[in-house]
Amino acid sequence: MMLRRTDSESNHFEHLTLMQHLQELEAALAGLVCYAEVYANLGSAEKICRCGKELRETVPSHFAHEEQAVLDAVALLGPQWAAFAREMKGQHLQLQGKLDSFCGAIERLQTSEDLENAICQLKQRGEEFADQMLSHMVAEERKLSTITVNA
């Protein structure tokens, strides 16, 4: 199995799309204040919920596609690439857990009696996921850009 240019380009496009979603999420999280008395900005909370739903739908399929089409192929290039592929797959599992935690915080916000705590948890989990997901994709892009792919 060789890494094909179309798979590499598709993966890069998925990263760009996910980065846009994460930037939108970060902007909405920045507008969310962690105390209930000023929880008047429902627009930020609604945007966060939309972003969370979109990420919940796209991130797992991105991980699956990337692992099958890109990481499995680069793992065959040698021991260093195999280690890189294992590390990225491990990070996918960790990031999926962070995404699940963030989505759980969204669900709790909608039913919580303690809005202040729910807002703080939502903001913290969202920021953690967004920061780690962005760092992960940047590291992948940097490493994968060093490969010459086949057409």
C-alpha positions as CSV (number, residue, x, y, z in Angstrom):
1,M,0.0,0.0,0.0
2,M,1.4,3.4,-1.0
3,L,0.3,6.8,-0.1
4,R,-1.5,8.3,-3.0
5,R,-1.6,12.0,-3.8
6,T,-5.4,12.0,-3.8
7,D,-5.5,10.5,-0.3
8,S,-2.9,13.0,0.9
9,E,-4.8,15.9,-0.7
10,S,-8.1,14.7,0.7
11,N,-6.7,14.4,4.2
12,H,-5.2,17.9,3.9
13,F,-8.6,19.3,2.8
14,E,-10.3,17.5,5.8
15,H,-7.7,19.2,8.1
16,L,-8.4,22.6,6.7
17,T,-12.2,22.1,7.1
18,L,-11.7,20.9,10.7
19,M,-9.5,23.8,11.5
20,Q,-12.2,26.2,10.3
21,H,-14.7,24.4,12.6
22,L,-12.3,24.6,15.5
23,Q,-11.6,28.3,14.9
24,E,-15.4,28.9,15.0
25,L,-15.6,26.9,18.2
26,E,-12.8,28.8,19.8
27,A,-14.5,32.1,18.9
28,A,-17.7,31.0,20.5
29,L,-15.9,29.7,23.6
30,A,-14.2,33.0,24.0
31,G,-17.6,34.6,24.1
32,L,-18.9,32.3,26.9
33,V,-18.4,33.7,30.4
34,C,-18.1,31.3,33.3
35,Y,-20.7,32.7,35.7
36,A,-24.4,32.3,35.5
37,E,-25.4,35.9,36.1
38,V,-24.1,37.0,32.7
39,Y,-25.3,33.9,30.9
40,A,-27.2,36.3,28.6
41,N,-25.2,35.5,25.6
42,L,-27.2,32.5,24.4
43,G,-25.8,33.0,20.9
44,S,-22.4,31.8,22.0
45,A,-23.9,28.7,23.7
46,E,-26.0,27.9,20.7
47,K,-23.0,28.3,18.4
48,I,-20.9,26.0,20.7
49,C,-23.7,23.4,20.5
50,R,-23.8,23.6,16.7
51,C,-20.0,23.3,16.5
52,G,-20.0,20.3,18.9
53,K,-22.6,18.6,16.8
54,E,-20.6,19.2,13.6
55,L,-17.4,18.0,15.2
56,R,-19.1,14.9,16.7
57,E,-20.2,14.0,13.2
58,T,-17.0,14.7,11.3
59,V,-14.1,14.0,13.6
60,P,-14.6,10.2,13.9
61,S,-15.0,9.7,10.2
62,H,-11.9,11.9,9.6
63,F,-9.9,9.7,12.0
64,A,-11.0,6.5,10.4
65,H,-10.3,7.8,6.9
66,E,-6.9,9.2,7.8
67,E,-5.9,6.0,9.6
68,Q,-6.9,3.8,6.7
69,A,-5.8,5.9,3.7
70,V,-2.8,7.8,5.1
71,L,-1.3,6.4,8.3
72,D,-1.5,2.7,7.3
73,A,0.4,3.7,4.1
74,V,3.1,5.7,5.7
75,A,3.7,3.1,8.4
76,L,5.1,0.9,5.6
77,L,7.8,3.5,4.8
78,G,10.0,2.4,7.7
79,P,10.3,2.1,11.4
80,Q,10.2,5.9,12.1
81,W,7.1,6.2,10.0
82,A,5.5,3.2,11.7
83,A,6.2,4.9,15.1
84,F,4.7,8.1,13.8
85,A,1.6,6.3,12.6
86,R,1.2,4.5,16.0
87,E,1.6,7.8,17.8
88,M,-1.0,9.6,15.6
89,K,-3.5,6.7,16.1
90,G,-3.0,6.9,19.8
91,Q,-3.6,10.6,19.7
92,H,-6.8,9.9,17.8
93,L,-8.1,7.8,20.7
94,Q,-7.2,10.5,23.2
95,L,-8.8,13.2,21.1
96,Q,-11.9,11.2,20.6
97,G,-12.1,10.9,24.4
98,K,-11.7,14.7,24.7
99,L,-14.4,15.2,22.1
100,D,-16.8,12.9,23.9
101,S,-16.1,14.8,27.1
102,F,-16.8,18.1,25.4
103,C,-20.0,16.8,23.9
104,G,-21.0,15.5,27.3
105,A,-20.5,18.9,28.7
106,I,-22.8,20.3,26.0
107,E,-25.5,17.9,27.0
108,R,-25.1,18.7,30.7
109,L,-25.4,22.4,30.0
110,Q,-28.8,21.9,28.5
111,T,-30.1,20.1,31.6
112,S,-28.0,21.5,34.5
113,E,-29.4,23.3,37.5
114,D,-25.9,24.6,38.3
115,L,-25.3,26.8,35.2
116,E,-22.1,28.4,36.4
117,N,-20.4,25.0,36.9
118,A,-21.8,23.7,33.6
119,I,-20.6,26.7,31.7
120,C,-17.1,26.5,33.2
121,Q,-16.9,22.8,32.4
122,L,-18.1,23.3,28.8
123,K,-15.6,26.1,28.3
124,Q,-12.7,24.1,29.8
125,R,-13.5,20.9,27.9
126,G,-14.1,22.7,24.6
127,E,-10.8,24.7,24.9
128,E,-8.9,21.5,25.8
129,F,-10.2,19.6,22.8
130,A,-9.8,22.5,20.3
131,D,-6.2,23.2,21.4
132,Q,-5.1,19.6,21.4
133,M,-6.9,18.9,18.1
134,L,-5.3,21.9,16.4
135,S,-1.8,20.9,17.7
136,H,-2.3,17.3,16.5
137,M,-3.3,18.4,13.0
138,V,-0.4,20.9,12.7
139,A,2.0,18.2,13.8
140,E,0.6,15.7,11.3
141,E,0.6,18.2,8.4
142,R,4.2,19.1,9.2
143,K,5.4,15.5,9.3
144,L,3.3,14.3,6.3
145,S,4.5,17.3,4.2
146,T,8.0,15.7,4.1
147,I,6.7,12.7,2.1
148,T,6.8,12.5,-1.7
149,V,3.5,10.9,-2.6
150,N,2.6,8.9,-5.7
151,A,0.0,10.2,-8.2
